[in-house]
């Protein structure tokens, strides 16, 4: 992680080629996958399939470094592909039309966000069903309050070296950024899933790839 922190933006944005010291082999994709497997296995930033809560790593900007390592090369490759026949230049000149061409996002409302999610309820008569319905009621109410601009929060700005705290109004875009990994609903996925784990005392967690959210420690929720 220290070596990656010393790399400049151009190095991180270049195509990643991996060579292990003492081993022969040309990176045709396999060595890169092995490197990422080792990084994800050893880094304290990840706890199984979710991000961990590492205050020191957050302060040192290590989450940003890992994100750049994983994403920048692929983004640069995508942009290089758009340069073919001048497509990228045309898109930059006509950004609004390009956005519409690539796909116009659905207008976000509390109703749209709430309807996106389905819920994995226990069977009727199950003692946990009442708890699940109460959580869903409050979840939907929270989304409606967000739409009305009534929810504010203190957040840590990890783009600064001192990890400064800011106060913001929570928006539907920010909620979706946390739940699905982007500020809009995914166009190729029709619905998300909300599940319940009544036997865990851990914090609730999100899988942005599924996308799904699991409410845990439900008795306290």
C-alpha positions as CSV (number, residue, x, y, z in Angstrom):
1,X,0.0,0.0,0.0
2,X,2.9,2.4,0.7
3,X,4.3,1.8,-2.8
4,X,0.9,2.5,-4.3
5,X,0.6,5.7,-2.3
6,X,3.9,6.9,-3.8
7,X,2.8,6.3,-7.4
8,X,1.5,9.3,-9.3
9,X,-1.9,9.6,-10.9
10,X,-0.5,8.7,-14.4
11,X,1.1,5.5,-13.1
12,X,-2.2,4.4,-11.5
13,X,-4.2,5.2,-14.6
14,X,-1.8,3.2,-16.9
15,X,-2.6,-0.4,-17.7
16,X,-1.3,-2.6,-14.9
17,X,1.3,-5.2,-15.7
18,X,2.3,-7.6,-12.9
19,X,5.6,-9.5,-12.5
20,X,6.3,-11.5,-9.3
21,X,10.0,-11.4,-8.2
22,X,11.6,-14.7,-8.7
23,X,8.9,-16.1,-10.9
24,X,8.8,-16.3,-14.7
25,X,5.6,-15.4,-16.6
26,X,4.1,-12.8,-18.8
27,X,1.0,-11.0,-17.5
28,X,-1.9,-11.9,-19.8
29,X,-4.4,-11.3,-17.1
30,X,-3.7,-14.2,-14.7
31,X,-0.9,-12.5,-12.8
32,X,-3.1,-9.4,-12.4
33,X,-6.0,-11.5,-11.0
34,X,-3.6,-13.2,-8.6
35,X,-2.3,-9.9,-7.4
36,X,-5.8,-8.6,-6.7
37,X,-6.6,-11.8,-4.9
38,X,-3.6,-11.3,-2.6
39,X,-4.4,-7.6,-2.1
40,X,-8.1,-8.3,-1.2
41,X,-7.0,-11.2,1.1
42,X,-4.4,-9.3,3.0
43,X,-5.7,-5.7,3.1
44,X,-7.3,-4.6,6.4
45,X,-9.7,-2.5,4.2
46,X,-11.9,-5.4,3.5
47,X,-13.8,-7.8,5.8
48,X,-14.9,-10.7,3.7
49,X,-17.1,-9.2,0.9
50,X,-17.6,-5.7,2.5
51,X,-15.4,-2.7,3.5
52,X,-14.1,-2.7,7.0
53,X,-14.1,0.3,9.3
54,X,-10.4,1.2,9.6
55,X,-9.9,4.7,11.0
56,X,-6.2,4.8,10.3
57,X,-6.6,3.6,6.8
58,X,-9.3,6.1,6.2
59,X,-7.1,8.9,7.4
60,X,-4.2,7.8,5.2
61,X,-6.4,7.7,2.1
62,X,-5.9,4.0,1.6
63,X,-9.5,3.3,0.5
64,X,-9.0,5.8,-2.4
65,X,-5.6,4.3,-3.3
66,X,-7.2,0.8,-3.6
67,X,-10.1,2.1,-5.6
68,X,-7.7,3.8,-8.1
69,X,-5.6,0.7,-8.4
70,X,-8.7,-1.4,-9.2
71,X,-10.5,1.0,-11.5
72,X,-8.3,3.5,-13.2
73,X,-6.7,1.2,-15.6
74,X,-10.0,-0.1,-16.8
75,X,-11.5,3.4,-17.1
76,X,-8.5,4.5,-19.2
77,X,-8.9,1.4,-21.4
78,X,-12.6,2.3,-21.9
79,X,-11.7,5.9,-22.8
80,X,-9.0,4.8,-25.2
81,X,-11.7,2.7,-27.0
82,X,-13.9,5.8,-27.3
83,X,-11.1,7.7,-29.0
84,X,-11.5,5.5,-32.0
85,X,-12.9,7.6,-34.9
86,X,-13.0,10.6,-32.6
87,X,-16.0,9.4,-30.6
88,X,-14.6,10.6,-27.2
89,X,-14.1,14.2,-28.6
90,X,-17.6,14.3,-30.0
91,X,-19.0,13.1,-26.6
92,X,-17.1,15.8,-24.8
93,X,-18.4,18.5,-27.2
94,X,-22.0,17.3,-26.8
95,X,-22.2,16.0,-23.2
96,X,-26.0,16.4,-22.8
97,X,-26.7,14.5,-26.0
98,X,-24.1,11.8,-25.1
99,X,-25.7,11.3,-21.8
100,X,-29.1,10.8,-23.4
101,X,-27.5,8.5,-26.0
102,X,-25.9,6.3,-23.3
103,X,-29.1,6.1,-21.3
104,X,-31.1,8.7,-19.4
105,X,-31.4,7.9,-15.7
106,X,-34.8,7.4,-14.1
107,X,-35.9,10.5,-12.2
108,X,-35.4,9.7,-8.5
109,X,-38.3,9.8,-6.1
110,X,-38.9,8.1,-2.8
111,X,-41.6,6.0,-4.5
112,X,-39.1,4.9,-7.2
113,X,-36.4,3.9,-4.7
114,X,-38.9,2.1,-2.4
115,X,-40.4,0.2,-5.3
116,X,-37.0,-0.9,-6.4
117,X,-36.6,-3.1,-3.3
118,X,-38.3,-6.3,-2.5
119,X,-38.2,-7.8,1.0
120,X,-37.3,-11.3,2.1
121,X,-40.0,-11.7,4.8
122,X,-40.3,-14.6,7.1
123,X,-43.5,-16.7,6.8
124,X,-46.7,-15.2,8.3
125,X,-47.0,-16.4,11.9
126,X,-43.2,-16.4,12.4
127,X,-42.3,-14.4,15.5
128,X,-39.8,-12.4,13.5
129,X,-42.3,-11.2,10.9
130,X,-43.6,-8.3,13.1
131,X,-40.0,-7.1,13.6
132,X,-39.3,-7.3,9.8
133,X,-42.4,-5.3,9.0
134,X,-41.5,-2.6,11.5
135,X,-38.0,-2.3,10.0
136,X,-39.5,-2.0,6.5
137,X,-42.0,0.6,7.6
138,X,-39.2,2.7,9.1
139,X,-36.9,2.1,6.1
140,X,-39.6,3.4,3.7
141,X,-40.4,6.3,6.0
142,X,-36.7,7.2,6.1
143,X,-36.5,7.3,2.2
144,X,-39.5,9.6,2.2
145,X,-37.9,11.9,4.7
146,X,-34.7,12.0,2.6
147,X,-36.7,13.0,-0.4
148,X,-38.1,16.0,1.6
149,X,-34.6,17.1,2.7
150,X,-35.3,16.4,6.4
151,X,-32.3,14.1,7.0
152,X,-28.8,15.5,7.7
153,X,-25.6,13.7,8.7
154,X,-22.0,14.2,9.7
155,X,-19.7,12.6,7.1
156,X,-15.9,12.2,6.8
157,X,-14.4,13.8,3.7
158,X,-11.8,11.2,2.8
159,X,-10.5,13.4,-0.1
160,X,-8.5,15.5,2.3
161,X,-5.4,14.3,4.2
162,X,-6.9,15.3,7.5
163,X,-10.1,13.4,6.9
164,X,-12.2,16.5,7.8
165,X,-15.8,16.1,9.0
166,X,-18.6,17.8,7.0
167,X,-22.3,18.2,7.7
168,X,-24.6,17.5,4.8
169,X,-28.2,16.9,3.9
170,X,-28.7,13.3,2.9
171,X,-30.2,13.0,-0.6
172,X,-31.6,10.0,-2.5
173,X,-28.5,10.0,-4.7
174,X,-26.3,9.6,-1.6
175,X,-28.5,6.8,-0.3
176,X,-28.2,4.9,-3.6
177,X,-24.5,5.6,-3.7
178,X,-24.3,3.6,-0.4
179,X,-26.8,0.9,-1.4
180,X,-25.9,0.2,-5.0
181,X,-22.6,1.9,-5.5
182,X,-23.7,4.7,-7.8
183,X,-26.0,7.7,-7.4
184,X,-28.8,6.2,-9.6
185,X,-30.7,3.0,-10.0
186,X,-28.9,0.4,-12.1
187,X,-30.4,0.2,-15.6
188,X,-29.7,-3.5,-16.1
189,X,-31.1,-4.7,-12.7
190,X,-34.9,-4.6,-12.2
191,X,-34.9,-4.9,-8.4
192,X,-32.8,-5.0,-5.2
193,X,-33.3,-7.3,-2.2
194,X,-33.5,-6.5,1.5
195,X,-32.9,-9.4,3.8
196,X,-32.9,-9.9,7.6
197,X,-30.5,-11.8,9.8
198,X,-32.0,-12.1,13.3
199,X,-29.2,-14.2,14.7
200,X,-26.3,-11.7,14.2
201,X,-25.3,-8.8,16.5
202,X,-23.1,-7.3,13.8
203,X,-23.8,-4.1,11.9
204,X,-26.1,-4.2,8.9
205,X,-24.2,-4.5,5.6
206,X,-24.7,-3.8,1.9
207,X,-23.7,-5.8,-1.2
208,X,-23.6,-3.2,-4.0
209,X,-23.1,-5.9,-6.6
210,X,-26.2,-7.9,-6.0
211,X,-27.6,-5.3,-5.0
212,X,-28.8,-6.2,-1.6
213,X,-29.0,-5.0,2.0
214,X,-29.0,-7.2,5.1
215,X,-30.5,-5.8,8.3
216,X,-28.8,-7.4,11.2
217,X,-29.1,-7.1,15.0
218,X,-32.8,-6.7,14.2
219,X,-34.1,-6.8,17.8
220,X,-32.3,-3.5,18.5
221,X,-33.3,-2.0,15.1
